[in-house]
Amino acid sequence: MSRIWLNVKLINSSLVWAAAGVAVVLVLLALLLEPWHFVERAELYHIQSIYEYMFPLVAVFMMSQLFAEELQPDVAGWLMSLPFRSWKLLLGRWLLGMAMLALLYLGGILIIHYCVLPISLPALSYQVLPPALWLGQLAMLGSIAGRSYAVGLGIPLFYWVLETLTAGVFTRRLYLFAGKMPEYAEWVWNRNMLLALSGLALLLSLLIFSRRSYFIR
């Protein structure tokens, strides 16, 4: 238990709190859609749009910070000289990050479910989570490969902005946002590919993190 709290302390940062803040804002937006007359009647697709577009920011802020302390130049050399299992550290920290994301996501959806409208969790999650998981894993991979949380933060945010501005022109079939997909797009294929890319990013992170000499230089 003490190791878990140590990991929580290590990833505690302003960006992690920003991730939690964005998650709270998403819930507030859903709660205020009708009272503030943003829409005449709150519907499921409104919630889908809000979470699909904004929850990736929660994942990026959270996952880019998982190894911020360990990747500092004065810490990395010392850490990588110690006898420990690299894959075990990475998976442990990754599981912690995913657990925090799940807590923020499920907590918000439950509030919306009981206060705004009934929500089918599996259907909504398949719609909104693949883009967040993909950008979150990309943030972790960027941090590890670039040896800086700033790299991990910058790459997926650039991707997110580019996708927003171009409506998927550059990413083609790998659309992040369902609202930008043309009618002929293969939606199921798209979501499955985003999930597959998330797994690939995790695997690459494991392979890079296991190369001790890469972080000692």
C-alpha atoms as one frame of an Amber mdcrd trajectory, in Angstrom:
protein
   0.000   0.000   0.000   2.871   2.366   0.778   4.279   1.794  -2.713   0.957
   2.815  -4.266   0.909   6.045  -2.261   4.527   6.694  -3.254   3.565   6.334
  -6.922   0.598   8.651  -6.424   2.927  11.196  -4.835   5.396  10.896  -7.703
   2.800  11.602 -10.391   1.127  14.387  -8.435   1.515  17.527 -10.540  -0.381
  20.516 -11.843  -1.224  18.646 -15.054  -2.720  15.727 -13.147  -4.892  18.198
 -11.268  -5.704  19.823 -14.614  -6.857  16.412 -15.875  -9.170  16.114 -12.883
 -10.375  19.663 -13.509 -11.247  18.904 -17.133 -13.161  15.799 -15.988 -15.171
  17.976 -13.581 -15.858  20.527 -16.332 -17.243  17.754 -18.556 -19.741  16.805
 -15.874 -20.708  20.443 -15.317 -21.266  20.928 -19.052 -23.574  17.928 -19.135
 -25.483  19.141 -16.066 -25.900  22.662 -17.451 -26.900  21.824 -21.026 -30.593
  22.275 -20.316 -30.596  24.781 -17.391 -28.397  27.195 -19.322 -30.323  26.596
 -22.561 -27.365  25.304 -24.583 -29.837  22.759 -25.947 -33.589  22.429 -25.695
 -33.339  18.868 -24.412 -30.178  16.977 -23.418 -29.727  13.859 -25.548 -27.238
  11.039 -25.531 -25.388  12.336 -28.573 -24.681  15.589 -26.705 -22.937  13.633
 -23.942 -21.113  11.548 -26.533 -19.871  14.654 -28.328 -18.673  16.320 -25.127
 -16.801  13.271 -23.848 -15.458  12.156 -27.215 -13.915  15.557 -27.843 -12.753
  16.559 -24.366 -11.937  13.370 -22.443  -8.784  12.762 -24.560  -7.351  15.862
 -22.855  -7.849  14.182 -19.490  -5.932  11.136 -20.738  -3.117  13.192 -22.280
  -2.592  15.316 -19.169  -2.647  12.241 -16.945  -0.531   9.800 -18.965   2.162
  12.295 -19.943   2.956  12.740 -16.239   3.382   9.078 -15.263   7.179   9.163
 -15.506   7.871  12.889 -15.252  10.054  12.444 -12.152  11.979   9.406 -13.379
  12.803  10.989 -16.743  14.570  14.014 -15.279  18.216  13.845 -16.393  19.623
  13.852 -12.851  17.221  11.102 -11.787  17.148   8.877 -14.874  20.817   7.911
 -14.761  20.657   6.957 -11.093  17.350   5.095 -11.452  18.403   3.057 -14.470
  21.581   1.933 -12.697  19.498   0.216 -10.001  18.642  -3.500 -10.171  14.885
  -3.511 -10.806  12.511  -4.863 -13.427  11.782  -2.086 -15.884   8.631  -3.693
 -17.256   7.239  -4.122 -13.758   7.720  -0.439 -12.917   6.165   0.681 -16.192
   3.158  -1.609 -15.945   2.591  -0.664 -12.311   2.650   3.051 -13.077   0.542
   2.518 -16.201  -2.084   0.615 -14.198  -2.172   3.447 -11.688  -2.710   5.982
 -14.472  -5.435   3.869 -16.043  -7.140   3.399 -12.674  -7.201   7.166 -12.136
  -8.615   7.668 -15.633 -11.283   5.047 -14.968 -12.199   6.741 -11.705 -12.594
  10.135 -13.374 -14.550   8.666 -16.271 -16.890   6.393 -14.328 -17.495   8.968
 -11.612 -18.558  11.563 -14.171 -20.744   9.175 -16.155 -22.531   7.972 -13.016
 -23.359  11.549 -12.022 -24.695  12.237 -15.524 -26.620   8.943 -15.523 -28.507
   9.812 -12.350 -28.825  13.575 -12.833 -29.252  14.124 -16.583 -30.326  11.029
 -18.558 -29.872   7.242 -18.470 -26.670   6.095 -20.153 -25.633   2.701 -21.486
 -22.055   2.517 -20.236 -20.754  -0.106 -22.745 -22.183   1.710 -25.768 -20.966
   5.134 -24.657 -17.536   3.833 -23.689 -16.973   2.179 -27.080 -17.821   5.503
 -28.663 -15.749   7.887 -26.548 -12.891   5.941 -24.929 -10.830   4.682 -27.930
  -9.669   8.205 -28.918  -8.810   9.000 -25.292  -6.948   5.719 -24.790  -5.005
   6.157 -28.034  -3.922   9.722 -27.273  -3.182   8.795 -23.662  -0.906   5.906
 -24.647   0.688   8.141 -27.281   1.389  10.690 -24.538   3.105   8.049 -22.395
   5.088   6.738 -25.361   6.143  10.265 -26.331   7.287  11.012 -22.790   9.382
   7.844 -22.608  10.809   8.014 -26.135  11.485  11.758 -25.874  12.711  11.451
 -22.262  10.548  14.437 -21.319   6.944  14.877 -20.276   6.839  17.975 -22.512
   7.330  15.766 -25.576   4.627  13.406 -24.357   2.303  16.339 -23.848   3.071
  18.094 -27.118   2.711  15.235 -29.621  -0.855  14.151 -28.789  -2.042  17.738
 -28.270  -0.723  18.642 -31.720  -2.517  15.570 -33.076  -5.736  16.586 -31.296
  -5.597  20.150 -32.631  -4.722  18.982 -36.162  -7.649  16.559 -36.135  -9.929
  19.344 -34.916  -8.847  21.827 -37.576  -8.739  19.426 -40.535 -11.676  17.120
 -39.663  -9.515  14.050 -40.260  -8.020  15.057 -43.631  -4.526  13.925 -42.592
  -5.421  10.902 -40.500  -7.899   9.655 -43.113  -9.610   6.489 -41.814  -8.221
   6.917 -38.290 -10.700   9.581 -37.286 -10.639  10.611 -33.646 -14.100  12.125
 -33.620 -17.189  10.330 -34.899 -18.837  13.656 -35.668 -16.182  14.318 -38.303
 -16.511  10.943 -40.025 -18.094  10.846 -43.476 -21.051   8.538 -43.949 -18.969
   5.897 -45.725 -16.420   5.623 -42.895 -16.081   2.234 -41.182 -16.871   3.247
 -37.632 -16.287  -0.128 -35.946 -13.013  -0.620 -37.821 -11.959   2.871 -36.783
 -12.600   2.306 -33.073 -10.936  -1.117 -33.116  -7.865   0.327 -34.831  -7.581
   3.084 -32.229  -7.686   0.426 -29.511  -5.069  -1.629 -31.364  -2.825   1.424
 -31.688  -3.212   2.016 -27.957  -1.916  -1.490 -27.291   0.946  -0.987 -29.742
   1.948   2.260 -28.018   2.013   0.462 -24.663   4.184  -2.315 -26.123   6.624
   0.200 -27.620   6.782   2.010 -24.292   7.734  -1.266 -22.597  10.441  -1.981
 -25.172  11.966   1.499 -24.927  11.772   1.654 -21.140  13.597  -1.673 -20.892
  16.633  -0.166 -22.655  18.464   1.184 -19.619  21.307   2.741 -21.625  18.843
   4.963 -23.510  18.055   6.871 -20.305  21.570   6.919 -18.849  23.041   8.841
 -21.764
